C-alpha cells in the first residue's frame, strides 16, 4: 500500500500474504499521552527525554488494553534503528502471548534499508533467505521520530483519522493494517525471521521492517531476540 508524507509523519503498510489471525483493533486512535513530538524531533530519538516520553505514551496506550508495560533492554539507545525496531515489535508480540521473531538477517536488513531510502514497503527476494523456505511475508514502513514513535503509530494511531493514508474511511481495509502485520499469528509457520532498515530524511527517520515466516535453516542473524533478552528486554534477562 502506498503512503505519502502528511504533516509530521507518514505510515505505509503492505500485507503480502495471509499470516493468520490478529488481535482486536482499538476502538479508536489513542493520542499519545504524554506527547513525545518535541522531545523526539530533529533526530533526538535516543535522548533520555524522548525515550522516557515515547515509552510512557506506549505504556499508557497499552494500559487501555490491559497489556503489561513495555520494558526495553538496558542497552536500547545503543542499538541501531533496525535493532530497536526489531526489539520493540517483538515486545508488542510477546507481551500479548505471541511468538517472537528469532532475529534480523544481513540480507533482509539490506532489503529493508533500500526500501527505507526509497520510502516503499520492502519485499524480499527469495535469494535473500538462502536455504530458508519462505512461506509468508509482510512489511511495514513509517516516516516518524524514531523506533518508539514508529511503533506508536503502527500500533496505537493507525485507524481512521490517523496519518495512515490507507485508512480514508472507517471501514477501509488498510485501517490498523500495520498493527495487524506486527501481531499476525503466523499459525502453522515453524520459523519467524525479520529484517529492518532506516534512513534519515527531512528531519524524520524512515523505518521499514520485514516479517518473514517459513521453514528450514535460517540465514545467519545479525542480531537476535536472545541478545535482547540478555539485556533485560521484557523484564527477562537470559544468560543463554
N, C-alpha and C positions, 0 to 999 in steps of 0.2 A: 504494500500500500504506500502511496506517495505521501510525503509530508512537506510542509513549507513553513518557513520561519514566520511566526506571528508574535508580535511584541517581543518579550524577552526569551521565549523558549519555544521549541517545536518538538513534536513527538511523531514517530512513524512506527508502524508495526507490519510484520509480514507473517502470516500463518501459512506456511508452505505445505503442511500436511496435518491430518488429524492426529492428535497426540493423546487423546483420552480426555476424561472428564476434568473439569476445572472447578475451583471453588466458586461460591456465590459471589456476585458483584455487590459492592457497596450500594446503598440506596441512592447516594449522590456523591459528587466530588466533595472532598474534605479540604477546606482551606488550611494551609499549613499553619499550625499553632505550636510554637512561635514562628513568625516569618523568618526565613533564613536568607532571603534575597540579598540584603545589604551586606551581610556577613560573608556570603559566598561569592559575590560578584567579583569580576576582574581577576579571575584565576586564584581566588583565595580559598578554594575548596578544602585545602588541607590545614587551614588555620584552626586553632582551638575554638574560636568563636563560631566558625562555620560548622564544624563537626558537632559541636555541642547543640547548636540550634537545629540543624537538619536532623540529627538523631532524635532530639526531643520532639520534633514535628512528626517524624515517622512513628515514634512510640505513642504519641497522642492518637494518631490515626489507628494504630494497632489496638489501642485500648478500647476503641469503639467497636472492635470486632472480637474482643476478649482474647486477643493474641498477646503472648508474653512480650516484654520489652526486648528489643534487638540489642544484643551485646556484641560489639565489634572486637576483633582481635587487637591485642595491645600494640601491634605494630602497624595498624591500619594506615596511618598517614605516611608510612614509609613505602607502602605498596604502590605499584603503578596503577593508573586508571583502570587498565584491563583487569588486574588482580583485584582491585577494590570492587569493581562491578561484579565479578565472579563471586566474591565473598558475600556481598550484600544480596544478590539474587538467591544464592544458596541459603542464606539465613531466612529469607522470606519463605523458602520451601520447607526447610527442616523445622522451623518453628510452627508450621502448620501440619507437621507429620508426613511430609513428602520426602522422597529420596533426594539426596544432594547429587549434583553433577560431580564427577570424580576429579576433574581438573581441566585446565586450559592447555591447548597444544600450540606449538610454534606455528604450524601451517594455518590452523583455524584462526589464530591471532592475526596472522598476516592478511588473511581474507577479510577479517573484521576491520583491520586497520585501513585497508584500501577502501572499504565501504564507508568508513567514517570520513575519510578525506573527500569522497565523492558525495557524501550525505545521502546514501541509499541503504536499503536493507541488505545485509550480507547474505550470500548464498554460497555454500561450499562446493568446490569441485570434488568429484569422487577421489581424485588423486590426493586430495588434502587429508584423507583419513587412512591412507595406506591399506593395510590388511583388515582394517575395521570395516564391517559391513554396515553401511548407512541405511537405516530403515525409515527414519523420520528426521526432519529438521525444521526449526522455526527460528525467527530472528526479530530483534528489536533494534531501533535506533532512536536517539534523542539528541537534541542540542540544548544543553542546560548548564547548570552551575557546578557540575562535578558528579561523582558517582552517587552520593547520597541524594542529591537533588533529583538526579535522573531516576533513581528508584522511586522517589516520592511521586514523580509524575506518572511513571508507569503503573504504580500500584494503587495510588490513592487519589489521583486527579486525572483520570483518563476517560471519564464519561462525558455526557452531553454538557456543553458549556466550558469544557477544558480546552487546552491547546491541541488536543488530538483532532487533526483535521479530517480523520476518517470517521468521526462521530458527529456528523452535521445535524442529525436528528436523534431523538431519544431511542429510537428503535434501530438505528443503523448498526450493521454487523460489526463495524470497526470499534464500537464503544467497548471499552475495557479490554481491547484485544491484547495490549501489552501485558496486562495483568494475567490474562488467560494463558499467554505464552509462558510467562515465568512459572505459573502454578499448574501447568499441564502435568497430568499424572504419568504419562508415557507407559500406560498399562501394557504389560507383556514384553516391554523392551528391556533387555538384560543390562545394558551398559549405557550410561549417560556421560557425554563429554561436551566440552564447551570451548569457545574462543571469544575473545573480546578485543576491541581496539578503540583508539581515540584520536582526536585531532583538535587542536585549538583554533577556533575561527571566530573572529569578530567579538572577542570578549567572552565567548561561551566555549564549552567543551562538548564536542560532538562525540558521542559514545555509541558503539554498536556491540551487540552480543549475539552469538550463535548458540543455539541449544540443539545438540545433535544426539539422537538415540540410535542404537544399533546393537551389534554383537560382534564377537571376535576380539582379537588382540587390539588393545587401544594404542594409539600412537604415543610417543614419549611426551610426557607432560612438562610444561614449563613451570607450572605452579599447581598445587593440588589442594583439595579440601583438607587432607590430613595436615598439610603445612599450616593452614588456617587454624585448625583445631589445636595445634601445638602452641599457638599464641592466644588461646582462650576464646576463639570465635564461638558465640552462642553460650558462653559461660562454661564450656567444657574444655579442659586442657588435656590433649592427648600427647603421650610421650612416644607413640609408635611411629 
